[in-house]
Amino acid sequence: MEKVLIILPDNNKGRYISKGYADAFRAMSYFVIEKKIYDLNVDEAKKIKPDIIFVFWSNMLNNAQLKDFLSAYDVTNTLIINAAELLCDIEPDFRHGENILCFTSDAKKKKYRIINAVKPEIYKRKSTDFKYIITFSGNPATDERETLLSELIYNFGIINIFCRSYDFYKSVDEIYKKKLLDDKYIDLYRESYRGYVESQKELSYIYSHSKINIDMKSSKEKNINYRCMEITASGGFLIAPYNKTIIKYFEDGKEFETYKTGFELIDKIRFYLKNTNLALMIAAKGKRNTISNHSFHDRLKLILKVANDKDSCSR
């Protein structure tokens, strides 16, 4: 039985995804060892002798402890797999090497491209009752998001924002300094804060019980945001920024909706609030697509196929 060392990052998103891949490895009869990034031990790894070291999320490559571990551990007989997000985030010294495979959303070679995935059994919709109207989950403290959220508050009043308290109140200060909202509307923005959600099951409940879920990832990103996968897997209706990757895997207007500008986002929210049944139909189709085609098991099969093909070519 081949052994896999999964290095767990210290952030929720990376941890969820890493554990999703860990379960997929187990389902394929690998022996899996999970280690938090701060618990890495070279001597222990040498005793384990993993056939594969799996790393997700390129931000971790900026972690000195991970670099030290990879430098000190003899990886000659170990395949290192990095399922990152963007090629530009991977440091040059980690890209090269015969036993290193880097999978990203914008890799130049098609076989090394990969998009996010989910663990389908986590996301089970139990009710069609709506507790929330408009929902955003994520860090609001960026220029693009603060502008969009201010427009939502101005047009719809109180919405539902789920994030860490530090990030939320940082966005409050920045919105106020930029004069995006006056005193009346900044109070509505404060009232929109719903706290921080730790577990995937809680997030799934929120997404499935929201009439409209909005993704606000940076326009510079080319991948499908993990949040989009979670929302659609939950059976939630998703409106996301337009990009070429997401419309390649999900049908715009039939499995989710896109927007290119704040004005378009506002118009589409108004439309779907008046056409809830249509939004439910779109959400159901998005869920079927995600559950059927975008599991960690599907992604891992792709990764291992590339690894096996590469191994065959090197013989």
Secondary structure, 3 states (H helix, E strand, C coil): CCEEEEEECCCHHHHHHHHHHHHHHHHCCCEEEEEEHHHCCHHHHHHHCCCEEEEECHHHHHCHHHHHHHHHCCCCCCEEEEECCCHHHCCHHHHCCCCEEEEECCCCCHHHECCCCECHHHCCCCCCCCCEEEEEECCCCCHHHHHHHHHHHHHHCCCEEECCHHHHHHHHHHHHHCCCCCHHHHHHHHHCECCCCCCHHHHHHHHHCEEEEECCCCCCCCCCCHHHHHHHHCCCCEEEECCHHHHHHCCECCCEEEECCHHHHHHHHHHHHHCHHHHHHHHHHHHHHHHHHCEHHHHHHHHHHHHHHHHHHHC
